[in-house]
Amino acid sequence: MIVMPKSLLQIIWVSLLLGFISMVYFLSVLVHLPFLITVLLIIAFGYFSYRWFNKNIITEDATAISRRQAIWSYIILAVGVCILTNKGYYIETKYGGWDAWGMWNYHARLLQYPGYARFLLSKTSFAAHADYPLYLPANIAFFRRLTGIDNAIIPFVFSYIFTLLVPVTIYLALYRKNLPIAALAFFLIVIDDLYLEHGLSQYADVPLAFLFLCAFICMGYAKKQVAMVAVTGALLGCCMWTKNEGEMLSVIFILFNIKALVENKRWKYFIAGIALPLLVLVVFKSMTPTTDLIGAQSAKTHGYISDVSRYQLIWQFLGDNFNHNFLTIKIGLIMYAVFCFAQKKWPGKGIVILLCAIVGYFFVYVMTPLPLEWHLMTSIDRLLMQLMPSFVFVMALRFSNLQFSFSDQELQ
């Protein structure tokens, strides 16, 4: 049976625990639950969920690989972490980007003081983009209250952790399959200045990218371990609870994996995983203003579907981004296509899902009520960043079939 490294499963458990923390904290603010009770609920969930993970999901320990490969893997990981931390020191800004202090951290500030939460959680909220989900803001608010640290440290810690976890997670998912490919994927992200800028901006794009990446990883194990279906469902629910774009990404992912998620009574596990995030999201959305991209739709925006100039402009921005900001992904896709042709195999489902996500983003821009060029300039690189880690993972997973002198067979 194909099993997941225990260290990787623990990372995924932490991400789901953070999702639970944000949901329970949001609900506790709504019903004015004492903070101590909220903390006790979270501790109980953490304890019982960790026990459930250990009981129901088979993992692989570090002794499953040779000593020499383990040494090399630790060296690569340590070097990558040092590079990312050092580069991040010079790239990060104290208060993050504009959206951080204007929206994400501002929403966290309102949630931090329950008496002011009504200014965010209402149909007439004056807060910018009050409809943005609360995975990140609610966690910041919770840990500020828990630790008493009422400054920029908590948002920065979250941004650093998620920025670090993306390449580390890809590496842990791949290094036992093919160490050179895992190392290459790891370092391509670690040295990417644009990725570090986005990750340390204190926005929610990289947390969404991380959760979506984890859904791809877990889906690979779900066919053999039914408990992973519940984990995948919970991760997709957390994607929805992180950013509005996560709703579209999750729907596309579910449509392409619907059979594996529901057949042979697996739907019970899937519903068990996604139910709480979906319920909390519905409650939240029922309280806040409709997102401007939907609320401002009209006959005029519907007419954009036949405006050829909009398609040309969007295509131009996509091309410019792949040529300058995501050249590695472009080269990887070309190599992936050549690899599939050489093996006489169709592209994997993961690549198709990600390409469909880009098509989905494309048509959101076609129909946007906002000035198109401004909307593209201010967001397209962030949207592609949400998909970049998953692109790296699914391509590297396919390339892992290649054999190098550092493969496990050579090291033993």
KAGIRA-V378663 format. One record per residue. N is the residue number from 0. RES is the residue in three letters. SS is DSSP state (H for helix, E for strand, - for the rest). Layout:
n:N res:RES ss:SS
n:N res:RES ss:SS
This chain:
n:0 res:MET ss:-
n:1 res:ILE ss:-
n:2 res:VAL ss:-
n:3 res:MET ss:E
n:4 res:PRO ss:E
n:5 res:LYS ss:H
n:6 res:SER ss:H
n:7 res:LEU ss:H
n:8 res:LEU ss:H
n:9 res:GLN ss:H
n:10 res:ILE ss:H
n:11 res:ILE ss:H
n:12 res:TRP ss:H
n:13 res:VAL ss:H
n:14 res:SER ss:H
n:15 res:LEU ss:H
n:16 res:LEU ss:H
n:17 res:LEU ss:H
n:18 res:GLY ss:H
n:19 res:PHE ss:H
n:20 res:ILE ss:H
n:21 res:SER ss:H
n:22 res:MET ss:H
n:23 res:VAL ss:H
n:24 res:TYR ss:H
n:25 res:PHE ss:H
n:26 res:LEU ss:H
n:27 res:SER ss:H
n:28 res:VAL ss:H
n:29 res:LEU ss:H
n:30 res:VAL ss:H
n:31 res:HIS ss:-
n:32 res:LEU ss:-
n:33 res:PRO ss:-
n:34 res:PHE ss:H
n:35 res:LEU ss:H
n:36 res:ILE ss:H
n:37 res:THR ss:H
n:38 res:VAL ss:H
n:39 res:LEU ss:H
n:40 res:LEU ss:H
n:41 res:ILE ss:H
n:42 res:ILE ss:H
n:43 res:ALA ss:H
n:44 res:PHE ss:H
n:45 res:GLY ss:H
n:46 res:TYR ss:H
n:47 res:PHE ss:H
n:48 res:SER ss:H
n:49 res:TYR ss:H
n:50 res:ARG ss:H
n:51 res:TRP ss:H
n:52 res:PHE ss:H
n:53 res:ASN ss:H
n:54 res:LYS ss:H
n:55 res:ASN ss:H
n:56 res:ILE ss:-
n:57 res:ILE ss:-
n:58 res:THR ss:E
n:59 res:GLU ss:E
n:60 res:ASP ss:-
n:61 res:ALA ss:H
n:62 res:THR ss:H
n:63 res:ALA ss:H
n:64 res:ILE ss:-
n:65 res:SER ss:-
n:66 res:ARG ss:H
n:67 res:ARG ss:H
n:68 res:GLN ss:H
n:69 res:ALA ss:H
n:70 res:ILE ss:H
n:71 res:TRP ss:H
n:72 res:SER ss:H
n:73 res:TYR ss:H
n:74 res:ILE ss:H
n:75 res:ILE ss:H
n:76 res:LEU ss:H
n:77 res:ALA ss:H
n:78 res:VAL ss:H
n:79 res:GLY ss:H
n:80 res:VAL ss:H
n:81 res:CYS ss:H
n:82 res:ILE ss:H
n:83 res:LEU ss:H
n:84 res:THR ss:H
n:85 res:ASN ss:H
n:86 res:LYS ss:H
n:87 res:GLY ss:H
n:88 res:TYR ss:H
n:89 res:TYR ss:H
n:90 res:ILE ss:H
n:91 res:GLU ss:-
n:92 res:THR ss:-
n:93 res:LYS ss:-
n:94 res:TYR ss:-
n:95 res:GLY ss:-
n:96 res:GLY ss:-
n:97 res:TRP ss:H
n:98 res:ASP ss:H
n:99 res:ALA ss:H
n:100 res:TRP ss:H
n:101 res:GLY ss:H
n:102 res:MET ss:H
n:103 res:TRP ss:H
n:104 res:ASN ss:H
n:105 res:TYR ss:H
n:106 res:HIS ss:H
n:107 res:ALA ss:H
n:108 res:ARG ss:H
n:109 res:LEU ss:H
n:110 res:LEU ss:H
n:111 res:GLN ss:H
n:112 res:TYR ss:-
n:113 res:PRO ss:H
n:114 res:GLY ss:H
n:115 res:TYR ss:H
n:116 res:ALA ss:H
n:117 res:ARG ss:H
n:118 res:PHE ss:H
n:119 res:LEU ss:-
n:120 res:LEU ss:-
n:121 res:SER ss:-
n:122 res:LYS ss:-
n:123 res:THR ss:-
n:124 res:SER ss:-
n:125 res:PHE ss:-
n:126 res:ALA ss:-
n:127 res:ALA ss:-
n:128 res:HIS ss:-
n:129 res:ALA ss:-
n:130 res:ASP ss:-
n:131 res:TYR ss:-
n:132 res:PRO ss:-
n:133 res:LEU ss:-
n:134 res:TYR ss:H
n:135 res:LEU ss:H
n:136 res:PRO ss:H
n:137 res:ALA ss:H
n:138 res:ASN ss:H
n:139 res:ILE ss:H
n:140 res:ALA ss:H
n:141 res:PHE ss:H
n:142 res:PHE ss:H
n:143 res:ARG ss:H
n:144 res:ARG ss:H
n:145 res:LEU ss:H
n:146 res:THR ss:H
n:147 res:GLY ss:-
n:148 res:ILE ss:-
n:149 res:ASP ss:-
n:150 res:ASN ss:-
n:151 res:ALA ss:-
n:152 res:ILE ss:H
n:153 res:ILE ss:H
n:154 res:PRO ss:H
n:155 res:PHE ss:H
n:156 res:VAL ss:H
n:157 res:PHE ss:H
n:158 res:SER ss:H
n:159 res:TYR ss:H
n:160 res:ILE ss:H
n:161 res:PHE ss:H
n:162 res:THR ss:H
n:163 res:LEU ss:H
n:164 res:LEU ss:H
n:165 res:VAL ss:H
n:166 res:PRO ss:H
n:167 res:VAL ss:H
n:168 res:THR ss:H
n:169 res:ILE ss:H
n:170 res:TYR ss:H
n:171 res:LEU ss:H
n:172 res:ALA ss:H
n:173 res:LEU ss:H
n:174 res:TYR ss:-
n:175 res:ARG ss:-
n:176 res:LYS ss:-
n:177 res:ASN ss:-
n:178 res:LEU ss:H
n:179 res:PRO ss:H
n:180 res:ILE ss:H
n:181 res:ALA ss:H
n:182 res:ALA ss:H
n:183 res:LEU ss:H
n:184 res:ALA ss:H
n:185 res:PHE ss:H
n:186 res:PHE ss:H
n:187 res:LEU ss:H
n:188 res:ILE ss:H
n:189 res:VAL ss:H
n:190 res:ILE ss:-
n:191 res:ASP ss:-
n:192 res:ASP ss:H
n:193 res:LEU ss:H
n:194 res:TYR ss:H
n:195 res:LEU ss:H
n:196 res:GLU ss:H
n:197 res:HIS ss:H
n:198 res:GLY ss:H
n:199 res:LEU ss:-
n:200 res:SER ss:-
n:201 res:GLN ss:-
n:202 res:TYR ss:-
n:203 res:ALA ss:-
n:204 res:ASP ss:H
n:205 res:VAL ss:H
n:206 res:PRO ss:H
n:207 res:LEU ss:H
n:208 res:ALA ss:H
n:209 res:PHE ss:H
n:210 res:LEU ss:H
n:211 res:PHE ss:H
n:212 res:LEU ss:H
n:213 res:CYS ss:H
n:214 res:ALA ss:H
n:215 res:PHE ss:H
n:216 res:ILE ss:H
n:217 res:CYS ss:H
n:218 res:MET ss:H
n:219 res:GLY ss:H
n:220 res:TYR ss:H
n:221 res:ALA ss:H
n:222 res:LYS ss:-
n:223 res:LYS ss:-
n:224 res:GLN ss:-
n:225 res:VAL ss:-
n:226 res:ALA ss:H
n:227 res:MET ss:H
n:228 res:VAL ss:H
n:229 res:ALA ss:H
n:230 res:VAL ss:H
n:231 res:THR ss:H
n:232 res:GLY ss:H
n:233 res:ALA ss:H
n:234 res:LEU ss:H
n:235 res:LEU ss:H
n:236 res:GLY ss:H
n:237 res:CYS ss:H
n:238 res:CYS ss:H
n:239 res:MET ss:H
n:240 res:TRP ss:-
n:241 res:THR ss:-
n:242 res:LYS ss:-
n:243 res:ASN ss:-
n:244 res:GLU ss:H
n:245 res:GLY ss:H
n:246 res:GLU ss:H
n:247 res:MET ss:H
n:248 res:LEU ss:H
n:249 res:SER ss:H
n:250 res:VAL ss:H
n:251 res:ILE ss:H
n:252 res:PHE ss:H
n:253 res:ILE ss:H
n:254 res:LEU ss:H
n:255 res:PHE ss:H
n:256 res:ASN ss:-
n:257 res:ILE ss:H
n:258 res:LYS ss:H
n:259 res:ALA ss:H
n:260 res:LEU ss:H
n:261 res:VAL ss:H
n:262 res:GLU ss:H
n:263 res:ASN ss:H
n:264 res:LYS ss:H
n:265 res:ARG ss:-
n:266 res:TRP ss:H
n:267 res:LYS ss:H
n:268 res:TYR ss:H
n:269 res:PHE ss:H
n:270 res:ILE ss:H
n:271 res:ALA ss:H
n:272 res:GLY ss:H
n:273 res:ILE ss:H
n:274 res:ALA ss:H
n:275 res:LEU ss:H
n:276 res:PRO ss:H
n:277 res:LEU ss:H
n:278 res:LEU ss:H
n:279 res:VAL ss:H
n:280 res:LEU ss:H
n:281 res:VAL ss:H
n:282 res:VAL ss:H
n:283 res:PHE ss:H
n:284 res:LYS ss:H
n:285 res:SER ss:H
n:286 res:MET ss:H
n:287 res:THR ss:-
n:288 res:PRO ss:-
n:289 res:THR ss:-
n:290 res:THR ss:-
n:291 res:ASP ss:H
n:292 res:LEU ss:H
n:293 res:ILE ss:H
n:294 res:GLY ss:H
n:295 res:ALA ss:-
n:296 res:GLN ss:-
n:297 res:SER ss:-
n:298 res:ALA ss:H
n:299 res:LYS ss:H
n:300 res:THR ss:H
n:301 res:HIS ss:H
n:302 res:GLY ss:H
n:303 res:TYR ss:H
n:304 res:ILE ss:H
n:305 res:SER ss:H
n:306 res:ASP ss:-
n:307 res:VAL ss:H
n:308 res:SER ss:H
n:309 res:ARG ss:H
n:310 res:TYR ss:H
n:311 res:GLN ss:H
n:312 res:LEU ss:H
n:313 res:ILE ss:H
n:314 res:TRP ss:H
n:315 res:GLN ss:H
n:316 res:PHE ss:H
n:317 res:LEU ss:H
n:318 res:GLY ss:H
n:319 res:ASP ss:H
n:320 res:ASN ss:H
n:321 res:PHE ss:H
n:322 res:ASN ss:H
n:323 res:HIS ss:H
n:324 res:ASN ss:-
n:325 res:PHE ss:-
n:326 res:LEU ss:H
n:327 res:THR ss:H
n:328 res:ILE ss:H
n:329 res:LYS ss:H
n:330 res:ILE ss:H
n:331 res:GLY ss:H
n:332 res:LEU ss:H
n:333 res:ILE ss:H
n:334 res:MET ss:H
n:335 res:TYR ss:H
n:336 res:ALA ss:H
n:337 res:VAL ss:H
n:338 res:PHE ss:H
n:339 res:CYS ss:H
n:340 res:PHE ss:H
n:341 res:ALA ss:H
n:342 res:GLN ss:H
n:343 res:LYS ss:-
n:344 res:LYS ss:-
n:345 res:TRP ss:-
n:346 res:PRO ss:-
n:347 res:GLY ss:-
n:348 res:LYS ss:H
n:349 res:GLY ss:H
n:350 res:ILE ss:H
n:351 res:VAL ss:H
n:352 res:ILE ss:H
n:353 res:LEU ss:H
n:354 res:LEU ss:H
n:355 res:CYS ss:H
n:356 res:ALA ss:H
n:357 res:ILE ss:H
n:358 res:VAL ss:H
n:359 res:GLY ss:H
n:360 res:TYR ss:H
n:361 res:PHE ss:H
n:362 res:PHE ss:H
n:363 res:VAL ss:H
n:364 res:TYR ss:H
n:365 res:VAL ss:H
n:366 res:MET ss:-
n:367 res:THR ss:-
n:368 res:PRO ss:-
n:369 res:LEU ss:-
n:370 res:PRO ss:-
n:371 res:LEU ss:H
n:372 res:GLU ss:H
n:373 res:TRP ss:H
n:374 res:HIS ss:H
n:375 res:LEU ss:H
n:376 res:MET ss:H
n:377 res:THR ss:H
n:378 res:SER ss:H
n:379 res:ILE ss:H
n:380 res:ASP ss:H
n:381 res:ARG ss:H
n:382 res:LEU ss:H
n:383 res:LEU ss:H
n:384 res:MET ss:H
n:385 res:GLN ss:H
n:386 res:LEU ss:H
n:387 res:MET ss:H
n:388 res:PRO ss:H
n:389 res:SER ss:H
n:390 res:PHE ss:H
n:391 res:VAL ss:H
n:392 res:PHE ss:H
n:393 res:VAL ss:H
n:394 res:MET ss:H
n:395 res:ALA ss:H
n:396 res:LEU ss:H
n:397 res:ARG ss:H
n:398 res:PHE ss:H
n:399 res:SER ss:-
n:400 res:ASN ss:-
n:401 res:LEU ss:-
n:402 res:GLN ss:-
n:403 res:PHE ss:-
n:404 res:SER ss:-
n:405 res:PHE ss:-
n:406 res:SER ss:-
n:407 res:ASP ss:H
n:408 res:GLN ss:H
n:409 res:GLU ss:H
n:410 res:LEU ss:H
n:411 res:GLN ss:-
